[in-house]
Amino acid sequence: MSPPEQLILREIQAGDRVTGLSLGDKETTPLKTFLRKCAKDFHQANVARTYVLVPDDEDTTIWGYITLMCSEIKLGNTHTLDDCKAANRYNDFPAVKIARLAVDHRIRGRGYGDALVQFAISIARQDIMPRIGCRFLVAESKAGALSFYKRIGFTILNTENNKERRLPVVFIDLHKLRSN
Ligand SMILES: CC(C)(COP(=O)(O)OP(=O)(O)OC[C@H]1O[C@@H](n2cnc3c(N)ncnc32)[C@H](O)[C@@H]1OP(=O)(O)O)[C@@H](O)C(=O)NCCC(=O)NCCS
């Protein structure tokens, strides 16, 4: 199957083909399994929402996806809010979490990964932050994806414990991003 010229980004739907995603190495198997077995049910049940890259409404083969959910980040004293000092006594801050992110290896390097993360940022800023306190976007990054996240502006949570984790937490302060 050759990669399509164009892809659209939309919510996952019941009829979408969840078995065609090819991610390469073995470490990414859980990302394929999640898409195959859980993504649709989690989406329907409001546990986690998944957005997919598909060619069109006829060919619904999924070439990439992002799954988002409510979360929090334990900043401790690793990061202070200079614009709201009174909040610094709290350990936990509200966040949107990128629970899963994957792009088919045949279409990597074309900007789709970046587009999926930018989509998550816009949902948080336009739909969530104006109505519900939510300051950060967080993810648990595979070692191979750390530079990808850093290029976008994410920071690694600065604790020894976190840096030693197999999937370290990375975060971005949504409130500090300039408006597009
Ligand atoms: C990480 C991933 C989503 C990136 O998808 P992608 O579509 O290739 O990313 P993009 O094309 O948008 O890349 C954006 C930029 O990051 C860079 N980049 C992408 N993947 C990178 C990586 N693994 N390491 C370093 N830089 C990377 C690109 O070169 C590009 O830079 P540029 O703007 O200067 O050209 C994809 O590689 C993937 O699915 N990996 C396996 C699963 C995974 O790691 N998921 C995420 C974390 S759990």
The ligand as an ORCA input file, in Angstrom:
! r2SCAN-3c Opt
* xyz 0 1
  C       7.609     10.771     16.930
  C       6.739     10.729     15.670
  C       5.269     10.860     16.041
  C       7.160     11.899     14.750
  O       6.311     11.892     13.612
  P       6.751     12.597     12.233
  O       5.527     12.716     11.398
  O       7.915     11.891     11.631
  O       7.241     13.998     12.766
  P       7.401     15.349     11.897
  O       7.612     15.003     10.462
  O       6.265     16.239     12.202
  O       8.706     15.932     12.529
  C       8.771     17.228     13.060
  C      10.208     17.573     13.306
  O      10.760     16.695     14.280
  C      11.843     15.959     13.723
  N      11.726     14.592     14.236
  C      10.732     13.729     13.987
  N      10.956     12.584     14.650
  C      12.110     12.750     15.318
  C      12.881     11.920     16.186
  N      12.485     10.692     16.504
  N      14.027     12.451     16.701
  C      14.425     13.696     16.364
  N      13.737     14.520     15.562
  C      12.600     14.054     15.055
  C      11.678     16.035     12.221
  O      12.919     15.927     11.555
  C      11.058     17.393     12.052
  O      12.024     18.413     12.084
  P      11.976     19.608     11.017
  O      10.716     20.367     11.323
  O      13.221     20.396     11.275
  O      11.953     18.949      9.683
  C       6.981      9.400     14.860
  O       8.360      9.267     14.649
  C       6.475      8.141     15.558
  O       5.307      7.782     15.432
  N       7.373      7.453     16.288
  C       7.046      6.190     16.950
  C       6.114      6.349     18.127
  C       6.520      7.458     19.079
  O       7.686      7.639     19.390
  N       5.502      8.219     19.531
  C       5.677      9.439     20.313
  C       6.020      9.349     21.702
  S       5.355      8.153     22.722
*
